């Protein structure tokens, strides 16, 4: 543990060398962005946060997108391997661990989803484990991967002070992309189960009846669109705030940062699974409501 702490401190000193606290935090909150240069139109890696911002909507955050895909693929391959090697005779510790996750998610689906749909269970399991893995990346010391990426970017690719983030859920594009996908499922099952007319009438005629149609829409439409917004921003806000506090501790406390880091990391161990659980449960509740027929 002492060797790891010393290594983390050395990387932090190199990464923060010549930087103010504001520059240090801005660098760690920036993304490795690939997009079209607004000056000459050529595609490439942004050299500064300002250049990344000018690349516009079609720019890609390579770091968060890459880590989210890597963690998702690792989760699928690991669970597939466990499933292929599962046994009923003498299950090992890994199989018991995976089965406990299955049973936990299955119990939550049984409690929150009262209809029949074979896809809700796998969806809930995927959301819980994937978000949990992405959140867990926030426990890794803030300068380890970022500092290493800065050195590689500078000496290999000629990108001075290259940005690199490893916590996908601190990128609002990742969390809102997931929530919009859930919203698309909500709309799909709402129309499938109730019919297009039933779905539209639910928006227009509830809760006060057809004679209060404008007021019903004023209430129902914001409620509908608030679901994906709150779902994505809640996850992003909690993880972003946690990462920001880690950065403040690292940049302002210097040699005395380790005790504060360990204290905040201990508290963060509660936030990480809680946010994955909340995202999963809200998805189950929203999809359960989408399956309900109102007469």
N, C-alpha and C positions, 0 to 999 in steps of 0.2 A: 504493500500500500504506500509506503514511504517513497519507493522508487517511482511509482506511478505519479504521485503527487509532485515529485521533483521534475519529472519529465514534462508534466502538464505546465508547470511554472516556467520551464525553459522555453517551451513553445509559445506560451503566452507573452513572455518578454520579447521574443523575436517578432511575434505578430504585432505587438503594440508599440514596437520601437519607433520613435519619431511621430507618434500619433497622439492627439489629444483624446480625452474621454469621448467627446462627441464624434470624432473621426473613427475611433475604435468601435463604438456602438453602431455607427452608420455602416461601417464596413461589414460587421457581422450580421446586420439585418438586411444586407443587399443580396441579390441572387446572381448566380452564374447565368447570364442571359444571352441567348442566341437569337438574333433577329437581323432585320435589314437596316443597314446604316442609313440614317436620314439624309446624309450629305451625298454619298456616291451611289447608294442603293445596293451595295454589296452586302451579302449575308455573312455574318461572323459573330464572334463573341464580343460583347460590350466590354470596353476597357474601364469605364467609370460608371457610377450609378446614374449620372446625368445622361450619358449616352444610352444606357439601358432604358431609361424613362422615355427617351425620344424615339425608341424603336416601335412604340405603339402596341396595338392590341395583339398583333400576330407574333410578337416575340415569345420565345419559349424559355421558361425557367428550367434549364437543363438539370440543375442539381436536385431540386425538389421532385421533378417529374421522374428522374432516374432513380432516386431513392424510393419513391412510392411504388414504382414498378418492381424494383428489386425486392422490396419487402413483401409485396403481394405475391410475387413468384416464389419466393422462399417459403412463404406460408403455405401455398398450394402444394408445392413439391414435398414439403415436410409432412403435411397431413396425408397426402397421397401415399407416401412411403410408409407411414404408420398404419394406414388402412390396409395396404397390401401385405404387411407383415403382422397384422393383428392375429391373436390367437385367443381362444376361450379357455385353454387349459391353464397356462401359467403366464398371464399377462405381466409384462415388465413395467417398470416405473414410467417410461415414456408413454406407453399405451394407456396406462391409468391416468396420466396427466391429460392426454388428449381427450379421453373419454369423459373426464370430469368437466372439461370445457364444453363438450357436446351436451352433456346432461344439464349443465348450467344454462346454456342458451335454449335448449329444448324446454326447460321449465319456464323460462321467461316468455317464450313464444306461446306456450299453452295457457299462461296467465293472461297475456295481452291480446291474443288473436283467437277469436272464437269461431272463425269460419274455416272452410277447408281450402287450402291452397298449398300444394307441395313445395312451392318455391320460397315461401316466407322463411322457413327454418334455415335453409342454406344461405339465403340472403342475410338473415340476422347473424349467422355464424361468421360469414365473410366480413360483414361490417365490424363486428366486435373485435375479431382478431386482427384485422388489417389496421383499424384505427388504433388499437392498443399497441401494435408494433411501431406504427409511425409516431405515436406519442412517446413511446419509450426511448426513442432516439434523443429526446431532450435531456436524458440523464447523462449522456456522454459529455464530458467536459467541453466547454464551448470552444476551446482553442486547439483541441487535438486534430480533428479533421480539417478545420478551417485553416489552422496554421500550416499543416502539411500541404493542403491545396494551394495556399499562397506561395510556398516555396516551389512547388512543382510548376505552378503557373508562371512564376517569375523566371526560373532558370531553364525550363523546358519549352514553354510556349511564348515567353516574352511578355506575359501579362502581369504587370506590376500591381501588387495588392489585389490579386484576383479574389472575388467573392465566392463563397461556397457554403451553402446551408444544407444541413442533414436532417432537419425536422420537417417533413412534408406538411404537417398540420399547422405549421406557423405561416404557411402560404395560403392566403385567402382563395387563390385560384383552385387549390386542391380541395379545400373544405367546401367551397361553393359548387365546385364541379360535382362532388359527391351528393350534395344536397339537391342540386338541380336534377340529378339522375333519379333520386328518390321522388322528387316532385313529378317527374315524368311518369313514374310508376303509379303515383297517386291518381293522376289524371287518367291514365290508361285503365286502371281497375275501376275508377268511378264511372267511366263511360261504359265499360264492359258489363259491370254488375247492374247498373241502373238504366243503361241506355243513354244516348245523348240527350234526349228530351227529359229524362228523369234527372240527369245531372244538372242541366240548365235550369230546370224548374226548382231544384233544390236551392240553387243560388238565388233565383229570382223570387221565390214564394216563401222562403223561410227566413226568419222565424215568425213573421207577422201576417202571412197570408198574401194573396195575389193583389189585394187593394193597396198594399204598402210596398209595391215592387221597388221603387227607387230607394227607399230606406233599407230594404232587405239587401240590395246590391251594395249599398254603402257599408253595410256590416259584413256581408259574406265575402266580398271580393278581397278586402284587406286581410281578412282572416285566412283566406286561401293562400294568398301570396306571402303572408307572414311565415308560413310553415317552412319553406326552403330557406328563406332569409335568416330566420332565427336558428334553424338547424345548422347552417354553415357558419354563421358568425359566432355562435356560442362556442363551438369547438375551436375556431380560429382564435377568438379573443382570449380564452383561457390558456391556450398553449403559447400564444404570442406574449402574453403578460408574464408567464413563467420564464420564457427564454429571456425576455428583457431584464427581468430581475437577476438572472444568472449573469448577464452581461454587466449590469451595474455593479454587482458584487465583484466581478473579476477586474473591472476597470478602476474601481475607486478604493478597494481595500488592499491591493497589492499583495504583500507577503502574508497578510492576515485574512486572506479570502477563504482559505480552506475550511475553517470552522463554520463560517456563514454558508459556504457552499453545501456542506454536509447537512446543516440544519434545513436549508431550503429544499435540498434534494429529498430529504426524509419526508417533508410535507408534500412535495411534488409526487412522491410515490402513491399518494392517495388521489391526487388530481388525475394522473394518467389513466388508471383503469376506470375512474368515475366518469370521465368524459367519453370514453369508449362505450361504457354502459348506457349513458344518457342518450348518445347518438343512436344506439341500437334500439333502445326502448321507445324513443320517439318515432323511429321508423316503423316499428311494430304497431304502435298506437295509430299512427296516421294511415297505414295501410288497412288496419282493421276498420277504421271509420270509412275508408274508401269502399269497402265491401258491403257496408250496411245499406239497406234499402229503406228509404223513408216514404211513408204513405200519407 
